[in-house]
Each structure stands twice: as C-alpha cells, then as structure tokens.
Amino acid sequence: MATANKEYHPQLRQLAELMLAVSGESVTMMKRNAPDQALKLKRQDEWGIYLEFLKIMFNLTDRLAALHIPINDQLVFMNGLEDAVAAQLKSVLDPAFGNNADQMEIILTIGNAVAESRQTYEKYTFLITEDSKTKNEMFRDFGERVAELIGAPGHAQLSSAATLCASAIVPAISAVLQGQAPPAPTTNPKATASAIDSGSEQKACTGQEIKLVSLMSSVSGEAVETRWGLHPRFRDDLTPTELQQLNKLLNRVAKILGERYATVAFSEEWASWHKAGHA
C-alpha cells in the first residue's frame, strides 16, 4: 500500500489541491447566486456547503479513477486521496486556526464526508464520460442538496450553478489522472480557508475567471457526440437576439471541433481514446 501511494503521490497531491480550491470557490459562487440567503449563513452553514462539494468530487474522482488507475490499485488510490485531502485541508486551515486545527478531527471529518459521498451518490449507476439520464439526475439532486443547504430549496438558478461547478471539474480531474497538468484553478488553494472562516476577507477566495461556455466531445461505440453549454447567469444576461446569434456560432464551433475529434479519436494513433471516451 505504501508503494502504491508513493507511486501516485504527485497525482494525489494535485487532486487534493484541486478539490479544495474548487470547493472553496464554489462556496463563493453559491453565495453570489443567492445574496439574500448568503447574508444569513453562519460559518457552520458554509462549512456544510463546502463539504457537499467535496463529497461530489470524491465520487467523480472515484468514477474517473476506474478508467485510468489499474483495478488492483483503485482502492489504495482512493484511500490515499482521502489522506491527501485531509493533509492538504490541515495545511489550508493552519493560517486561520493555528494550533486549534485538530488533525484527528480533520481526518474524521473527511472520512465521514467520503462515507456520506458513497451513501448518497454511489446508487447512481452510469459511465462518467457519457451523457445519460442517470448522470443528469445525480447532478440535479446534488444541485438541489446545495440549494437546501444554503437555505433556498427549489432555487433553480442556484441548483444549476452548483451543478455547473461540480461538472466543470471533471476534465481537470481526468487530466491529473492521465498524468497531465490540470487547468489552472481560478483560486489559490490557500484561500479555501476564507470559505470556511466567515471572518476572513471574502476577496481572498474570489477567482478572476468564470467559465461561461463549455464544450465537450464524447465517444459512444462508433458515434461521436459534441455538445456545449452556457453558464446559467451568462444565459440570463443575454437578449433573445444575442442568444440566437451565440447558438448559431457555437453550433458551428461544435460541428468543426466534433469532426476534428472524430478524425483523431478513430485514428490508429489515438485508438486508446475510446477507453477514455472524452476530449
């Protein structure tokens, strides 16, 4: 077990930093989408939202690890990720809490989050690289859980924003698992503590970039599907004419990229892409 953890140490460290950074930024994003409810949130409420994002990310990583990590190493890898996240969270909290950050309490908190993640999300059976009704149901249910935690049950825009934050991390996790450098996070991992400590300066964890448009191609058998999506707030800000023009443009972009992806994905050189099923 020690040998396997050592082998995957760089990936585990990158994943831990990525998960904490995105969780912290996601809490900030949720507060922006529900400013009235955000004013009423207590520190423990923000902590609950933060952990909910960690739970979905543990689940997504577990699903992606099944595609990129040898089956004999998958259990050890996920156990190692749990330890890496706990260690990284301890280092993030140290500046805010100093000696009051109990290592054992953090380990237990992350362990409980992993257990609750399995209980909540493992019941959804689907292939992470493919679009499916079950996959959409899981993300929808996750978004609704976040909306309830922030005190705005049934808030469609908030639920959509939570879903977008969670789904946007999938390509970055996949890149790390494949040994590639993940896209630069929009926030510094050290700033995550400000999402936990409501007394910290909010600007510390505010990223400078927001993904407004996403585009993905996937392989299912011998068929290639390319789809795109817009950030819910971005869509709401567009006039009907602007949205129509953007739809036309992005449909053309999706067609060009989809055709290029199909050409490359089904070439002999990139036959292994069929296993990953995504671009």
N, C-alpha and C positions, 0 to 999 in steps of 0.2 A: 504494500500500500504506500509506503514511504517513497519507494522508487517511482511509482506511477505519479504521485503528487509532485515529485521533483521534476519529472518529465514535462508535466503540464503547468508548472509553476508560472511561467510568463503569461499563458492564456488565462489562468485563474486570476492572476493579479489584474490583468486588463479587464476581465469581465466584472470583477468586483468594483473596480473604479468606475466602469461604465454604468453599472446598475445603480450605484449610489448617486452618481451625478445626474442620471436621467430621473431617478425618483425625486431628488431634491428640486430639479427644475420643473417636474410635473406638478408638484405641490404648488409651486408658484403659479403655474399655468392655470390650475384649477381655481385658485383664488382670484385670478384676473377674470375668469369667466363667470364668477359668482361673487362680485364685490360686496354685496349686501350680506351674504352669508359669511364671507371671509372676515368681516369685522367682528363677528360673534364667535369665531373659532378660538378655542383655547389651545395651549401647547399640546396637550394630550390628543386633541382632535386632529391637529396637523400630523402628529406622530402616527395616528391610526391610518390616515390617508397615505402617508409615506410608506408604511409597512404594506398597505394594499398594493401599491405599485411594485414593491419588492416581491410580493407573492406571485404576481402575474409574470414577472421577469424570471423568477426561478422556474416557473412552469414552462415558459417559452424556451429558456435555455436547455431544460431537460429534453424537450421535444427536438430541438435542433442538434443537441449532442448525439442523439440517436442516429443522426445522419452523418456525423463527422468524427465521432470518437469510437474506437473499437468496442464491440459489445462487452468484452471482458473488463474494460476499463471504465465503463459508463458509471457504475455505482460509485467507484472510487473517485471519479472525476467530480460527480455531483456532491459527494461528501466533502471533497476538497474545496469546492466552490462555497459551500456553507461556511467552512472555516475561514476562507479568504475574505468573504463578505463581512464576517464578524470582526476579523482583524482590521480590515480597512475602515469599518464603522468606528472601531475604537480609536483609530488614529484621527478620524474626522472629528469625533466628539471631544478629544483631548483638549484642543484650544478653548472650547466653550465651557467644558465642565472640569477640566484639570483632573485632579485625583478622585473626583466624585464619579467619574465614569467607571463603573464596576465592570471588569472584564467578564466575570461569570454571568452577570445579569445580561450583558450584551449577547453572549453565546446562547443563553437560554431564550432570549427574545428572537434571535434569528432562527434557532431551532424550532421554536413554536410557529414562526412565520412559514417555514418550509413545510411543517406538518399540516398547517391550515391550507397552504397552497395545494398540497396533494389532495386534501379532502374536498376542497372547493372546485378545483379545475381539472383534476385527472379524469373525472367522469365524462368529459367531453372527448370523444374519440375522433381524431382527424389527422391528416398529414399537414404539418405546419407550412409546407411550401405550396400547398394548393388551396384555392378558394373553395369553401364549402359552407353549407347551411349551418353545420355544427360549429365550425370555426367562428362564423359570424355571431352565432348565439353566445359563445363563450365571451367574446369581446363585448357584446351588448350587455350581458349580465355583469361583466366586470365594470363597465361604464355606469351601470345603474347602482352597483355597490358603492362606487366612489361618490356618486351624486347623493346617496343616502348618508354617507359618512360626513359629507360637507354640509348636510342639513338642507338639501334641495332635492328630495326624491321626485322623480318624474321630470327633472330638468333636462330636456332633450339635448340642448346645446352643450351643457356641461358633460353629459354622458358621452356625446360624440367626441368632445375634446379629450376626455380620458382615454377613449378607445384609440384615438389617433396617436396620443403619446405612447401608449403601450405597443401598438403595432409598428410604429416608426423605428423601434429599437431592433426589430427582427434582422434587418440587413446588417447592422453593426455587430450583433452577436454572432451571426453566421460568419462574418469576415474574421472575427477573432478565432473562432473555432477552426477556420481554414488556415490559420497562421498568417493572416493578412493584418495590416494595420487598420483598426476600426476608424470610421469617420470621426473627426474631432468633435467631442461633445460640446454643446452650446454653453456649458457651465463648468466651472472648476470644481472637481470633487471635494475640495476643502470647503467649498461654500455650502455643502449639503447641510452642515450644522445649523445654518440660518433657517432652514426649512423645519428644523426640529425645535430650535430655541427661538420662540416668537419675539424675544427681546433683542435679537440680533438685527443688524441693519438689513432690510429687505433687498437693497440693491446688490448685496454681496452675492446672491444666488440668481440674479436675473441675467439670462443669456442675452447675447446681442443678435442672435439669429433664430428665426422661427421657420420651420419647413411649411411653406404654403402649398406646394404642389408635390405629389409623389407619383412615381411611375414604376410599374413592375411588370416583367415578363415571366411567365411560368410555363413549364412543360408538363403535359399530362398525356402519357403514351406517346403518340406521334403528333399531337396537336399543341400548338403554341398559343397562349393567350396573353395579350398585353392590355393592361388596364391602368387608369390613372385616377387620382382623387385630389380633392381640394380641402384645405383646412376649413372647418365649418365657419369660423369667423371671417375668413377671407371670402368665402362664397356669399355670406350675408352682406358683405360690404360692396359687392358688385351690382351694377344695374343689370336689368334683363338683357340689354343690348351688349354690355361688356361680357356677361356670362355666355351669351350666344357666340360672340367672337372668340372667347377663350376656349369654349367647347370645340369649335371648328379647328382652332390651332392645335390644341392638344390631341385631338383625334388624328391629325396629320402626323404629329410627332410620334404618337403611339404606333401608327402604321409603319413609319420609317424604322423606328427602333425595333419593333416587333419582327419585321422582315429581316433586319440585320441579325438579331438574336437567333432567329430560326436558322439562318445560314451558318452561323458559328456553332450553335448548340448541336446541330446534327452533322457537323464535320467529324472526321475521324480523330482529329487532334483534340477535340473537346467532347468526346463521347462521354467522359466522366461527368459532365454537367447534368446528364439525365438523372443521375442519382441525387444530385442536389435539387434539381427542379426549379431553380430560380436564378434571377440575374440581378 
